[in-house]
């Protein structure tokens, strides 16, 4: 049991540092490109392309159908190491990393 409290240890910044994702497949940069494509960089330095042109126009696009609007697609951002869009749409960064590591591109 601790006998004294350390305000620095209990601060929100200190707590966030403890839970910050450190996985090599965490996305650190994302750039939207024409044609429903993304250029991504991962924590381990791997870079590659995500091509979503087929999925956003597919009859089976599901939640990704909304991204067929270029202005919405352009709103891609990073959330906790994953690429995300408004409306709680995101991509699995570990699957993205694996595909890019193997093929330099993730074709959805």
C-alpha positions in Angstrom: 0.0 0.0 0.0 1.3 3.5 -0.9 1.8 5.8 2.0 1.9 9.0 0.1 0.3 10.3 -3.1 2.3 11.6 -6.0 0.2 14.0 -8.1 2.3 13.5 -11.1 1.7 9.7 -11.1 -2.0 10.2 -10.9 -2.3 13.0 -13.5 -4.3 12.3 -16.7 -1.2 12.8 -18.8 0.7 10.1 -16.8 -2.2 7.7 -17.1 -2.5 8.3 -20.9 1.2 7.6 -21.3 0.7 4.2 -19.7 -2.0 3.2 -22.1 -0.7 4.8 -25.3 -0.6 2.1 -28.0 2.9 1.0 -28.9 2.1 -1.7 -31.4 4.1 -1.6 -34.6 0.9 -1.7 -36.7 -0.4 1.6 -35.1 -1.0 4.1 -37.9 1.0 7.3 -37.3 0.1 9.3 -40.5 -2.7 9.2 -43.0 -3.1 11.2 -46.2 -6.2 10.9 -48.5 -5.5 10.6 -52.2 -7.7 10.9 -55.2 -9.6 7.8 -56.3 -10.6 6.7 -52.7 -7.0 5.9 -51.7 -5.0 6.5 -48.6 -1.3 6.7 -48.0 -0.4 5.5 -44.5 2.6 5.2 -42.3 2.9 2.9 -39.3 4.7 3.2 -36.0 7.4 0.8 -37.3 8.1 3.0 -40.3 6.3 0.8 -42.9 4.4 2.9 -45.5 1.9 1.9 -48.1 -1.3 2.4 -49.9 -4.9 1.5 -49.0 -7.2 1.3 -52.1 -10.8 1.5 -51.1 -12.2 2.4 -54.6 -13.9 -1.0 -55.0 -15.4 -1.4 -51.6 -17.0 2.1 -51.4 -18.9 1.4 -54.7 -19.7 -2.2 -54.0 -23.3 -3.3 -53.4 -21.9 -5.0 -50.3 -20.1 -1.9 -49.0 -22.1 -1.8 -45.8 -20.8 1.0 -43.5 -18.2 1.9 -46.1 -20.9 3.0 -48.6 -21.0 6.4 -47.0 -17.4 6.9 -47.9 -18.3 7.0 -51.6 -18.9 10.7 -51.0 -15.5 12.2 -51.7 -16.0 15.0 -49.2 -16.6 12.5 -46.4 -13.8 10.2 -47.5 -11.4 13.2 -47.3 -12.3 13.5 -43.6 -10.1 10.5 -42.7 -8.2 11.0 -39.5 -6.3 9.0 -36.9 -8.0 7.7 -33.7 -5.9 5.7 -31.3 -3.7 4.4 -34.1 -6.4 3.6 -36.5 -7.8 5.4 -39.6 -11.3 6.6 -38.9 -14.1 8.7 -40.3 -17.1 10.5 -38.8 -19.9 8.0 -38.1 -17.7 5.5 -36.3 -16.3 4.0 -39.5 -12.7 2.8 -39.2 -10.2 0.3 -40.6 -8.4 -2.5 -38.7 -4.8 -1.3 -38.5 -3.4 -4.7 -37.8 -5.0 -6.2 -41.0 -3.9 -3.1 -43.0 -0.3 -3.5 -41.7 -0.2 -7.2 -42.7 -1.5 -6.6 -46.2 0.8 -3.7 -46.8 3.8 -5.5 -45.4 3.1 -8.4 -47.9 1.9 -6.5 -51.0 2.7 -2.8 -50.4 -1.0 -2.1 -50.9 -4.2 -3.1 -49.1 -7.0 -3.6 -51.7 -10.4 -3.6 -50.1 
